[in-house]
Amino acid sequence: MPRKQDPFPPMEDRPVTAPANFIRHIVEGDLAAGKHDGRVATRFPPEPNGYLHIGHAKSICLNFGTALEYGGTCNLRFDDTNPATEDEEYARAIEDDVRWLGFDWADRLYHASDYFERLYDYACDLIRAGQAYVDSQSAEDIRATRGTLTEPGRASPWRDRDVATNLDLFARMRAGEFAEGAHVLRARIDMASPNINLRDPTLYRIRRAPHHRTGDRWHIYPMYDYTHCISDALEGITHSLCTLEFEDHRPLYDWVLDQLDVPCHPQQIEFARLELDYTLTSKRKLLALVREGHVSGWDDPRMPTLRGMRRRGYPPAAIREFCDRIGVTKKQTVIEFGVLENCVREELDRNAPRAMAVLDPIKVVITTLPADHLEWLEAPNHPKEPALGTRRVPLTREVWIERDDFMEDPPKKFHRLAPGREVRLRYGYVIRCEEVVRDADGNVVELRCIHDAASGGGQTSDGRKVKGIIHWVSVSAGVALEVRLFDRLFDVPDPAAAEDFRAHLNPESLRVVAAAWGEPALAEHAATTFQFERLGYFCRDAVDAAPARPVFNRTVTLRDTWARLQGDKP
């Protein structure tokens, strides 16, 4: 089947180039065979009990992307069956994150709670058919009789209750007559099945908690394995794509649908979830990081949440490219974080305007310029994209340069500033250091330089070549910045495997530079993400930034230094 173009603005006019994978082969085979009347319908079914993370991005891109490629539809459906942990705040955040990532569900927004009445009726149908019963054992007793991988389970003493009693008890459970844990509704399948998921799984449990959409109308809530397959069938889903942990649940998915009169029987297909090194994606552990104050919130730029990545400046196109690049397989693997960062670099290199900033400033006084000198230099906003235009950069007598661009006793191959040596100020003049000024403690606080007045056009007065080019910012015309330098949140590749993941929080994951300086474009330009020349890509913080003192987060360095640094460790 021909693949369609992605219609969303971030990828407008670009053909879909996602690599072939086993799911696409299945879909194309179904289309060729005329299965599902030639339809492709997928869904993304998050539970609104937290914020989306990078692992969800893979599922979003796969479900929406597959539908787009084959002219189908993808629903957004909230799995809102556990009122104790879910909240409307999370639901609205999920909608916002999916849109930000570049996808839209049009008018196909659904909730499992939309189907509560029909799910209840279907459960009654199972009871009438002898395929479900009310079990009055405690949760502990049910677990104890479930069996093991090598031993069969034992039947509940309530397994053979008659239909009328089961229907009566189930109706009274719904009416709120019983306390939590007093009863559950279980499927009546096979307590000796080698698949533990088929040993009379629980379909409904009592929850005495208000639901964020249905209020106090319900006192029983369906389990995910029961709800999910029926919701798929009611929505006409053709391919139910989920991660590998649900592979052993597929027989239950099929069993439920085979017992009921549902509109269609979707095919469940499992794929390997996304695992990144130096990262956690457990909602429980991420929530602990937030509640215990290890991060500033769900949108902390160090978090693997889409909110955090968005605040850090990751472009949605880079995340989509990352998901395409790592592919879709059945084999669970851990992806290096650097692969994601490379996708971010590539996208920002194409699109981010350039600007100059100094993070560790030392003052340079150009003594051959008058005290009131102000000269506007023309600089391109992007070296490869003339359409992005130019900007004016103010040069004054005093400028800031990076402290590590100066050495008093430099090695042979040091091509930056040193006593008696020359460098070119980016877009400006060649300067030579004539004097080093120290404070009372002997620290270098100022460099006095002279400039070559004939070198402003890229030449020098006598044609000599100057190898070193350094960035700089005007002292009087520059903008004061706060810059936050982020690194990996954990210092081990697999924090989830540790006895206590908190013990491996990286103490260097955030460093705040309170006295940085930038050129005026950083306060005036409409863009929010820039390449600070020679330093990396930085994004204006959307939460803490103020017009008088912009705050920038480092999105990513210019190259992957983490792997090299880790390799240098003993």
N, C-alpha and C positions, 0 to 999 in steps of 0.2 A: 504494500500500500504506500502511496506517496505520503511523505511527511509534510505537515503544514508549517507555516511560519508562525513564530511566536508573535502575537499581536500586541503585547504590552509595551508601553513606551520605552522602558529601559533596554529592550532588545529589538526595537523597531527596525524593520528592514533587514534583520539578520536571520538567515535560515537556521532552523533547528539542527544542531550538530551533535546532539547527545549520542555517544557511542552505542552500538548495538549491545544488547544484553539478553539474558534468558527470558526476562519478563516481556520485552518487546517481541521476541521470537514467539512466545505464547500468544500474545495479542494478535500478531500478524497471522499466525496460524488459525486463530479463531475467526478473524475477519475473512480469511480466504475460504474457510469452511462454512461461512454464513451463520456462525453461532451468534446467539443473542440478537438475531435480526440485523447483524452488521453494526451493532452499537458498541461503543466503548464508554463505560461510565465508572468512574472511580470516586473515592472520597478520602478526605483527611479528617480523622475522628479524634481530636485531642480531648483529654479530660480537663475541664477548667479548674484545676487545682494548683496551678503554678504558671510560670512564664515559660514560653518556648525557648529551647536551646538549640545548639548547632545540630544535635542529633535529629531534632524535629525537622530541620531544614532539608535534610536528605529525603525524608518522607514527603514533605510538601512538594519539593521539586519533582520527585518521582511520580506522585499521584497527579498533580496538576499538569506536569510536563507530558506524561503519557496520554492524558486526555487531549491536550492541545495537539500533540503530534498526529493523532488519529481522528481528529475532528469530533471528539467526544465531549463529555462534561465531567466536571469534578465538583462534588459537594463539599461544603464545610459542615461537619456535624459534631456537635459537642456531646461527649459521653458523660452526661451529667446525672449519674446514678448513685453518687455518694454525697449526700448533702452535708456531711460532717466536714468535708475538706474543700468544697467547691465554693466559688464566689463569682459574682457578676464582674468584679474588677478583672479577674483573670480572663474571663470570656471576652471582654472588650479589648484587652491587651492582645489576645491571640488574634482576633480579627485584624487589629492594626498591624501586627507583625507579619501576617500572611500577605496583606496588601503591600506593606513595605518591601517584602521580598519579591514582589512583582506579579502576584497572582490575584485573581478575582473569581468569586463563586457566583457572580450575578445574583439571581434571586433564589439560589439554592443553599440557603442557610437553614440547617435543621438542628434539632436537639433530640437526644434520646427521650427526654421528658415529653416531647411531642407525642410519643407512642406509648406512654404509660398505660392508658386504658386498653389499647390493643394488645400490649404485652400481657396485661392481666388476663384478658380474654383468651389469649393463646395458652397461657398457663392453665387456665381452667379446661381448655380442650385437651391438654396433656393429661390432666387428672382424670377426665372422663374416659380417656383412652387407656387408662392404667399405666401411663408412662411417667407419672409424677405423683408424689405423696408428701404429706406433711410429716416431718421428723421432729419429735419432741426431745431428742437427746441434746445434751449440752454440746457446745462447740468442742470441748475437750474430748468428750466421748466419740464424737464423729471423727475427729482426727485419729483417735486411738484405734478405731475400727476400720480405718481407710486402707490398712495394709502397707506393704513396702514394695520395692521394685522386684523382690523375689518371693514375696508372700501375698496371697490374695487378701482382699478385705473381707470383713464380716458384715452380714446383713443387719440393718437396723431392726430392733424389735417392732418398729412402727412401719416397716416396709410394706406390710400386707394390709394396712388399713383399708377399709372399704371406700369406694368412691364418694359416697354421700358424706361420710365423716371428713374426708380430706377436703371436699368442697366447702363444708361448713367451717372447718378450722381455718382454711385459707381466707374465707370471707371475713371471719372474725379477726384474723391477723390484719387484714386491710383496714378494718374498722377501728383498730387501735386498742383492742381488748387486752393485748398481752404485752409483757415487758420485753425489752430487747433480749435476744438469746433464748426466749422460751420455745420458739419453734422456727424452723426453716422449711422451705419447700425444696425438695430434691427431685432430680430426674431419676427415673427407675430404669437403669440401663444394665450394668453388669459389674457386680462387686468383685468378680474374678478376672476382669479385663487386665491384660498386661499394660495397658495405658491407664495410669492412675486417674487421668482426667475423665475417664468414662465410668469410674466407680461411683455411681450415683452422685454426681456433682450438685452443689447447691445452686438453685435457680433464683430464689428470693430469700431475703433476710429482713428482719424487723429493724427499722431505724427510727427512733423517736427524735427526729431533728427536722427543723423546717428547711425546705428546699428553696433555693434562691429564685426559682421560677414558679413553682407550684405551691409555695407556702406550706401550710399544715394539712393539705388535702390528702397526702399519702403517708402511711405509717409503715409501708413495706416498699422495698426498692429492689429492682432486678439486678442480678450479677452481670458483669461485663460479657462473659461468654454466652449468656443467654440473649442479652440485649443486642449485642453487636451484629450477630448473624441475621436476626429478624429485621433490624433497622436497615441493613444492607438490602435485604429482599424487598422491603416496603418501598425503598427508594429506587429500585431497579438497577442496583449496582451490578456490573458485569464482572469486574476483577477487583477483589478485595485484597489490597496489597498491605502486608503487615510484616513486622520484623520476626527474626528466627525464633524468638522465645515462644511464639504462638504456633510453631509447627506441630507440637504435640497436642495442641488444642483443636487442630483442624478436624479430626474425627468427630469431636463434639459439635463443632460448627455445622458439619454436614448432618449429623444425627438430628439436631434440633430442627433444621429445615426439612429433613425428610419426613418428620412426624406431622408437620403442619401444612395447612393449605395456604401457602404464601405465593405472591405473584411470580417470583422467579427464584432460582437457586444460584447465587453468585459463586464464583470460584475463588477460594482463598489461596493466595500465593505469598510465600515468605521470602524475605531477603535479609541479608546481613545488615544490622544496624551500624550506624556510624560511631566509631570509637576513635578519639584523638588522644595522643599521648600528652602528658602533663595536664590532664583535664579530667574533671568530674562531670557527669551528666545525670547523676542520681538526684531527683527532685528533693528527696529527703535530706541529702547531704548539702545540696545547694541552699536549702531552706535553713539548715543549721549555720552555714556560713553567714547568712543574712542576719538571723536572729541573734547570733553570738557576737556580731559586730566585727567579724574578720574582713568584711567588705562593706561598702557604704549602702548597698541595696541590690535589688535584682538587676538594676541597670549599671552597676559598677563596671567600668570598662575592662576589668580583669575577668569578669564572669563569662562563661560560655553561652549565656543567654543571647537571644537575638537582640534584646534590649541593650545589653551590655556592648555587643559588637557594633550596634548602630551608634551608640554614644561614642564609642572609640573611633568611629569613622570608617568602619568596614563598608564598602559599597555593596548593595544587594547583588549587583551583577557579578561581583567577585565570589560571593557565596554560591550563587547559582553555577558559576564556572567550576568552583571547587567540587560541588556535588556531581557535576558531569564528569569531571576529571577522575575522581576516585572510582566511578563506575558503580554498578549494581551486581552483586554476586551472592552466592550462597555461603561463601567462606568468610567467617568472622576474622577480620584483621584490624590492627591498630594503625591508624594513619599518623604520619609525622605532622606535628603542628606547622612545621615549615612549609608543607604543601599548601595549606590554607593561606599562610602569609605570602607565599609567592603569588598566589592568585590575586591577593589584595594589592601587592606591589605592581603587578602587571596592569591592573585596571587603573590604579592611581597614576602610574607613569603616563598612561595615555591621556588622562583627563584632568589631573590636578594642576592648577596654576602654581608657578614658582614664586618664592619670596625668600628674603634673607632674614635670619634671626640669629642671635648670639645667646647661648645658654650659660656660658661661664665667662663673663666679660672682663676684659682688661682694656683700659683706655689708651688710645693712640692720639697724640696731638700732632697734627701736620703743621709744623712751625712755619712753613713757607706759604701758608694760606692766611689771609687776614682773619681776625677774630670774628667778624660778622659774615664770613663767607657762606653763601648758600647757593649751591649749584644743583640743578636737576638733571639727572642722567636718565637716558632712555634704556629700558630693559625689557626683553620679551617676557610675556607671561608664561610661555612654554617654548622650549627650544625647537620642538618638532611640529608645532601647530601654530603657524602664523595667524590663523583665523581667531585665535584667542587674544590677539592684540598685544599691546605693550603697556607698561606702567612707568611712572616717573619715580625715581629714587633720589632722595635728597642727600647730597654730600656737603658736610660742614667741616670746619677745622678740626673738631674733635669727633672721633668715631670709636665705636666698640669693636673689638675683634675677639675671637675665641682665645682663651688663655693658652690652650695647647697648640695654637698656631704660632707661638713664640717660644724659642729656647735660647738661653744665654750661651750654652756650649753645645751646639747641635752636632749630631753625627753627620757623616759625609753626605748621605742621601736625603737629608732633611731639606726640603725645598720651600720652607715657609720662612717666617720672619726671624731674624737673629741680628745681634749687633753688627753693623756694617753690611748687612745683606739686604737684598731687594725682594719685594713681592709686588704683584699687581692686586689692587683692590678690585674685586669683581665688578665689571662694567665701568671701572674708573681708572685712576692713575696708578703708575708705579711709584711706590714709596720705599725709602731706605731708612733703616733704624740708625739714628745718630746718638741717642742717649737713653739710658735706662734709669728710671726714677724709683727709689725704694722708700718705704715708710720706716718708722723708727725701729721696727722689728726686723728690718732687712727684706721684707717681702716686696716683690716687684708690683708696683701699683700704676705705673704709667710708662709709656714708650714715646719718645720724642723722635719724630721722623721728618724727612723732607720729601717733597714730591717732584717728579719729572713733569713739568707743565706741558711738554710736548707728547706725553704718552697717553692722552685721553682717548685717542681714536684707535687704540690697540697697538700703536707703534711706540718707539722710544726715540729720544732726541738723536741718538747716534746709531740706531738700527740694532742695538744689542737685544738678545733674547732673554726673557725673564720666565723661568719655569713655573714659579709658584704663583698661584691665584688663590686668594682667600676671600671669604665673605665678611661682611661688616654691616654695621648699623650706625646711623648718625646719633650722636649723644643728645643733641638738642631737639632734633626732629623725629627721633625714634619713638616707639610706643612701648611702654612697660608691659611685660607679659608675665603671667604665671604659666609654667609649663609642667605637665605631669608626665613623667617617663614611666611607662608600664612595661612589665615583663611578665613571664609566665607566673601564674598564681601558685604553682607547686614546683618543688625542686626535684621531684622524682618522676620518672615516666609514667608510673602506674599508681597514683595516690589511692585509688579505690582498693588496691590490694593490701594497703597498710593496715595495721591493727587500729591505728587512729590517724585518719587522713589529715587531721589538724596539725600533727607533728611535722608534716612535710610542707606546710605553707612557706612559700619563698619569701624571706624577709626583704628581698630586694625587688619585690613585685611592683612596688610603687616608690618613686623618688620624686619629690616636688621641688622644682626650681622656682623659687619665689622672686628672683631678680633677673629675669631674662629680658631681652630687648628685641624688638622687631621693627621692620620698616613699616611705614604708614599703611601700605596696602593690606596688612593683616587686620587692620581695624576698619578699612574703607571698602574693601572688595566684597562683592556679594557672595563669593564662594565661602564655604565653610571648611573645606579641606585643602591643604597646601602641601607642596614639597618645600620644606625648609632646606634650602640648598646646602648640600654636603652633610645634612644631619638626618633626614628621614621625612616621613609623611606625618603630618599633624592635622588634627581636626579641632575646630573651635568647639568647646564644651557647651552643650545645649542647656545644661542645668545651672552651672555655676558662673558662666561667663557674664561679665558686666561691660558696658561700653567703655567705661573709663579704664578698665584693666582686663583685657581679654584673657581668657583661660584656654589653653590648648592642651589636648591630649595627644600623646604620640600614638599614632595608629600602627605604624610599623617602621622598622629601620630600613635603610636603603638596600641592605643585603642581610642575609641570614647569618648573624654572628653567634647565635645560640649554640648551634652544633659545634662550631669551632671552640667556643668557650668550654662546652662540656667535654670536648676531647682533650682540652688542656688540663683537666682535673686529674689528680693522681688516682 
